[in-house]
Amino acid sequence: MELRQLTYFEAVVRCGGFTRAAGDLRVAQTAISAQVRRLESELGVTLLARTTRRVRLTEAGELFLDRARRVLAELAAARDEAAQVADVVRGSVAVGTTGVLGGLDLPAVLAGFAARHPGVTLSLRTGLVDALAGDLAAGELDLVLGPVHPGPPSGVLVTPLSDDRLVLVTPPGRAGGDLTAFAGEPFVCLPVGSGLRELLDGLAARLGVDLPVRFEASAPDGVRDLVAAGLGVAVMAASVVERPGPAVGVHEVVPPTSHPPFGVLHRSSMSPAARALHTWMIRSAGPPPGREHRPGTTGPRR
């Protein structure tokens, strides 16, 4: 029995026939047919029931398919590990990111990885975490960085990197206080569909007050800029206002409200290049969970 026989057999089942499997593997159909028949001969059973219109698994084929896929998965994992040990990683990795990075210096992380793995081509896309997670599940992205909200799409796994906190952000010099004291005042937030908007709406519903969003920004830094200009107040991740930017007042949220942790989202099966970048991000993660943040006023942009 040869590994290519398992590969051809699995491809025929996955693609629904010999012709499609040949196209997927870029191998002559006659070669695939011959190897699958040889596999059946060696096993002494019929794995595929063939008709002029379609191919279907026999009972023996169904049992054998599960074992074959396990063998092929183990082989792929062994190849990935060997490549990482040899530090020879090639390919491409598409990364999605939100404006909330939990203290991670993403440009420095990507630059460091690129220097270590020149054979990997990196690309970066920004957006809201729910949309990026959907693109990840669809295979359009390999990794997504951002706040980790409950209920990621099916097939998407999460590696937490650091904790974050929700803070009240006001124009400079303005006092904080209970959120109910800000009822009816203009709020600044991200658009509907964002995790931050969901947090704000949830706070308003829980407190039974109106926290109207009068100004929307496409990114967290834009929210901060609008608050600094005196157009409203906002609740946002502490890690965002800890970055250099225009002066704003930073206060504890009363009543205290948690913010989702920051992490990296990925599929259960990753390419060697994506797995290498995933490992690099974990090693390069910013301040550890539980870092302290002092309420007050942040300084001007540096």
C-alpha positions as CSV (number, residue, x, y, z in Angstrom):
1,M,0.0,0.0,0.0
2,E,1.3,3.4,-1.0
3,L,0.5,6.8,0.4
4,R,-0.5,8.1,-3.1
5,Q,-3.1,5.4,-3.2
6,L,-4.7,6.8,0.0
7,T,-4.4,10.3,-1.4
8,Y,-6.1,9.3,-4.7
9,F,-8.8,7.4,-2.9
10,E,-9.6,10.3,-0.5
11,A,-9.7,12.7,-3.4
12,V,-12.2,10.6,-5.4
13,V,-14.5,10.6,-2.4
14,R,-14.0,14.2,-1.6
15,C,-14.5,15.4,-5.2
16,G,-17.3,13.0,-6.0
17,G,-15.7,11.2,-8.9
18,F,-12.5,10.2,-10.7
19,T,-12.7,13.1,-13.3
20,R,-12.9,15.8,-10.6
21,A,-10.3,14.2,-8.5
22,A,-7.9,14.1,-11.5
23,G,-8.5,17.8,-12.0
24,D,-8.0,18.6,-8.3
25,L,-4.8,16.6,-8.1
26,R,-3.6,17.5,-11.6
27,V,-3.1,13.8,-12.3
28,A,-4.3,11.7,-15.2
29,Q,-7.6,10.1,-14.6
30,T,-6.3,6.7,-15.8
31,A,-3.5,6.9,-13.2
32,I,-6.0,7.6,-10.3
33,S,-8.3,4.7,-11.5
34,A,-5.4,2.3,-11.7
35,Q,-4.1,3.1,-8.2
36,V,-7.5,2.9,-6.6
37,R,-8.1,-0.5,-8.2
38,R,-4.7,-1.6,-7.1
39,L,-5.5,-0.5,-3.5
40,E,-8.8,-2.5,-3.6
41,S,-6.9,-5.5,-4.9
42,E,-4.4,-5.3,-2.1
43,L,-7.1,-5.0,0.5
44,G,-9.3,-7.7,-1.1
45,V,-12.4,-5.5,-0.8
46,T,-14.3,-3.1,-3.0
47,L,-14.1,0.4,-1.7
48,L,-16.1,2.2,-4.4
49,A,-19.2,1.2,-6.2
50,R,-18.9,2.6,-9.7
51,T,-21.7,3.4,-12.1
52,T,-21.8,5.4,-15.3
53,R,-23.1,8.5,-13.5
54,R,-21.5,8.5,-10.0
55,V,-19.2,6.8,-7.5
56,R,-20.3,5.9,-4.0
57,L,-18.6,4.4,-1.0
58,T,-19.3,0.8,-0.1
59,E,-19.6,-0.2,3.6
60,A,-15.9,-1.2,3.6
61,G,-15.1,2.0,1.8
62,E,-16.7,4.1,4.6
63,L,-14.7,2.4,7.2
64,F,-11.5,2.6,5.3
65,L,-12.0,6.3,4.4
66,D,-11.9,7.3,8.1
67,R,-8.6,5.5,8.6
68,A,-7.1,6.9,5.4
69,R,-8.0,10.5,6.3
70,R,-6.4,10.0,9.8
71,V,-3.2,8.7,8.1
72,L,-3.1,11.6,5.7
73,A,-3.7,14.1,8.5
74,E,-0.9,12.7,10.5
75,L,1.4,12.8,7.5
76,A,0.5,16.5,6.9
77,A,1.1,17.3,10.6
78,A,4.5,15.5,10.5
79,R,5.5,17.5,7.4
80,D,4.5,20.7,9.1
81,E,6.5,20.0,12.2
82,A,9.5,18.9,10.2
83,A,9.4,22.2,8.2
84,Q,9.2,24.2,11.4
85,V,12.1,22.4,13.0
86,A,14.2,23.0,9.9
87,D,12.9,26.6,10.0
88,V,12.1,26.5,6.3
89,V,8.6,27.9,6.0
90,R,7.2,29.1,2.8
91,G,3.8,30.1,1.5
92,S,1.4,33.0,2.2
93,V,-0.5,34.2,5.2
94,A,-3.5,36.6,5.0
95,V,-4.1,38.4,8.3
96,G,-7.2,40.3,9.4
97,T,-7.1,42.8,12.3
98,T,-9.3,45.2,14.1
99,G,-8.3,48.5,15.7
100,V,-8.2,46.8,19.2
101,L,-4.8,45.1,19.5
102,G,-4.5,44.7,23.2
103,G,-1.1,46.3,23.4
104,L,0.4,44.1,20.6
105,D,2.7,46.1,18.3
106,L,1.5,44.5,15.1
107,P,3.8,46.2,12.6
108,A,6.8,45.2,14.7
109,V,5.5,41.6,15.0
110,L,4.9,41.3,11.3
111,A,8.3,42.8,10.4
112,G,10.1,40.5,12.8
113,F,8.3,37.5,11.4
114,A,9.1,38.6,7.8
115,A,12.7,38.9,8.6
116,R,12.8,35.4,10.2
117,H,10.8,33.8,7.4
118,P,11.6,35.6,4.1
119,G,9.9,32.8,2.2
120,V,6.4,33.7,3.5
121,T,4.3,36.4,1.8
122,L,2.2,38.4,4.3
123,S,-1.0,40.4,3.6
124,L,-3.1,42.5,6.0
125,R,-6.7,43.5,6.0
126,T,-8.6,45.6,8.6
127,G,-12.2,45.6,9.6
128,L,-14.7,44.6,12.3
129,V,-14.1,41.4,14.1
130,D,-17.4,39.7,13.1
131,A,-16.8,40.3,9.4
132,L,-13.2,39.2,9.6
133,A,-14.1,36.0,11.5
134,G,-16.6,35.2,8.8
135,D,-13.9,35.6,6.2
136,L,-11.6,33.4,8.3
137,A,-14.3,30.7,8.4
138,A,-14.7,31.0,4.6
139,G,-11.0,30.5,4.1
140,E,-10.3,34.0,2.8
141,L,-8.1,34.8,5.8
142,D,-5.7,32.6,7.8
143,L,-5.5,34.5,11.1
144,V,-7.6,37.3,12.7
145,L,-6.5,39.5,15.6
146,G,-9.0,41.3,17.7
147,P,-11.4,41.2,20.7
148,V,-12.6,37.6,21.3
149,H,-16.4,37.7,21.6
150,P,-18.5,34.6,22.6
151,G,-19.7,32.3,19.8
152,P,-17.1,32.4,17.0
153,P,-18.2,30.9,13.7
154,S,-18.2,27.1,13.4
155,G,-14.7,25.8,12.8
156,V,-13.0,28.9,14.2
157,L,-10.7,28.5,17.3
158,V,-9.4,31.2,19.6
159,T,-6.0,31.7,21.3
160,P,-6.3,34.5,24.0
161,L,-3.3,36.7,24.1
162,S,-4.1,39.4,26.7
163,D,-6.9,40.8,28.8
164,D,-8.5,44.2,28.2
165,R,-10.8,46.5,30.2
166,L,-13.6,48.8,29.3
167,V,-13.1,52.5,30.2
168,L,-15.1,55.7,30.0
169,V,-13.5,58.3,27.7
170,T,-14.4,62.0,28.0
171,P,-13.1,65.2,26.6
172,P,-10.0,66.5,28.7
173,G,-10.9,68.0,32.0
174,R,-14.3,66.4,32.3
175,A,-15.0,64.3,35.4
176,G,-16.2,60.7,35.1
177,G,-18.9,59.1,37.2
178,D,-21.8,56.7,37.0
179,L,-22.9,56.1,33.4
180,T,-26.4,57.0,34.3
181,A,-25.2,60.5,34.7
182,F,-24.4,60.6,31.0
183,A,-27.9,59.5,29.9
184,G,-29.1,61.5,26.9
185,E,-25.6,62.9,26.1
186,P,-24.1,62.3,22.7
187,F,-21.9,59.2,22.6
188,V,-19.3,58.3,20.0
189,C,-19.0,54.6,18.9
190,L,-18.2,52.2,16.1
191,P,-21.0,51.3,13.7
192,V,-23.9,48.9,14.3
193,G,-22.6,45.3,14.0
194,S,-19.4,46.0,15.9
195,G,-18.6,44.4,19.2
196,L,-18.1,47.9,20.9
197,R,-21.6,49.0,19.7
198,E,-23.0,45.8,21.1
199,L,-21.3,46.5,24.5
200,L,-22.7,50.0,24.6
201,D,-26.2,49.0,23.7
202,G,-26.0,46.2,26.3
203,L,-25.0,48.8,29.0
204,A,-27.9,51.1,28.1
205,A,-30.4,48.2,28.3
206,R,-29.0,47.0,31.6
207,L,-29.0,50.4,33.1
208,G,-32.4,51.4,31.6
209,V,-31.0,54.7,30.2
210,D,-30.6,56.2,26.8
211,L,-26.9,56.4,25.7
212,P,-27.5,57.7,22.2
213,V,-24.8,57.4,19.5
214,R,-24.6,60.7,17.7
215,F,-21.2,60.2,16.1
216,E,-19.9,57.0,14.4
217,A,-16.3,56.3,13.5
218,S,-14.9,53.4,11.4
219,A,-12.1,52.6,13.8
220,P,-11.4,52.9,17.6
221,D,-8.7,55.6,17.0
222,G,-11.4,57.7,15.3
223,V,-13.7,57.3,18.3
224,R,-10.9,58.7,20.5
225,D,-10.3,61.6,18.1
226,L,-14.0,62.7,18.1
227,V,-14.1,62.5,21.9
228,A,-11.0,64.6,22.2
229,A,-12.6,67.2,19.9
230,G,-15.4,67.5,22.5
231,L,-18.2,66.0,20.4
232,G,-19.2,63.4,22.9
233,V,-18.1,60.6,25.3
234,A,-17.4,57.0,24.7
235,V,-16.7,53.6,26.3
236,M,-13.8,51.7,24.7
237,A,-11.0,49.3,25.3
238,A,-8.3,50.5,27.7
239,S,-5.6,49.3,25.3
240,V,-6.8,51.8,22.7
241,V,-6.5,54.9,24.9
242,E,-3.1,53.7,26.2
243,R,-1.7,54.2,22.8
244,P,-0.3,57.6,21.8
245,G,-3.1,60.0,20.7
246,P,-4.9,63.2,21.4
247,A,-5.6,64.0,25.1
248,V,-8.7,62.6,26.6
249,G,-10.0,61.9,30.1
250,V,-10.0,58.2,31.0
251,H,-12.2,56.9,33.9
252,E,-13.4,53.7,35.3
253,V,-16.7,52.5,34.0
254,V,-19.4,52.6,36.7
255,P,-20.9,50.1,37.1
256,P,-17.8,48.1,36.2
257,T,-18.1,46.3,32.9
258,S,-15.7,43.8,31.4
259,H,-14.3,44.0,27.9
260,P,-13.6,40.8,25.8
261,P,-10.0,39.7,25.9
262,F,-7.7,40.2,22.9
263,G,-6.7,37.2,21.0
264,V,-6.0,35.5,17.6
265,L,-8.6,33.5,15.8
266,H,-7.7,30.7,13.5
267,R,-9.0,27.5,11.9
268,S,-8.2,24.1,13.4
269,S,-6.2,23.3,10.3
270,M,-3.5,25.8,9.5
271,S,-0.8,25.9,6.8
272,P,2.8,25.7,8.1
273,A,3.2,29.4,7.3
274,A,0.1,30.3,9.2
275,R,1.0,28.1,12.1
276,A,4.5,29.7,12.3
277,L,3.0,33.2,12.4
278,H,0.5,32.1,15.0
279,T,3.3,30.8,17.2
280,W,5.3,34.0,16.6
281,M,2.3,36.2,17.7
282,I,1.9,34.2,20.9
283,R,5.6,34.7,21.7
284,S,5.4,38.4,20.8
285,A,2.2,39.2,22.7
286,G,2.2,42.5,24.6
287,P,1.8,43.0,28.3
288,P,0.6,40.0,30.2
289,P,-3.1,39.7,31.3
290,G,-4.0,41.7,34.3
291,R,-1.8,44.7,33.6
292,E,-2.8,47.8,35.6
293,H,-4.1,51.0,34.1
294,R,-4.4,54.2,36.0
295,P,-7.4,56.4,35.4
296,G,-6.7,60.0,34.5
297,T,-5.9,61.9,31.4
298,T,-3.7,60.7,28.6
299,G,-1.2,62.9,27.0
300,P,-1.1,64.3,23.5
301,R,-0.1,62.3,20.5
302,R,3.7,61.6,20.4
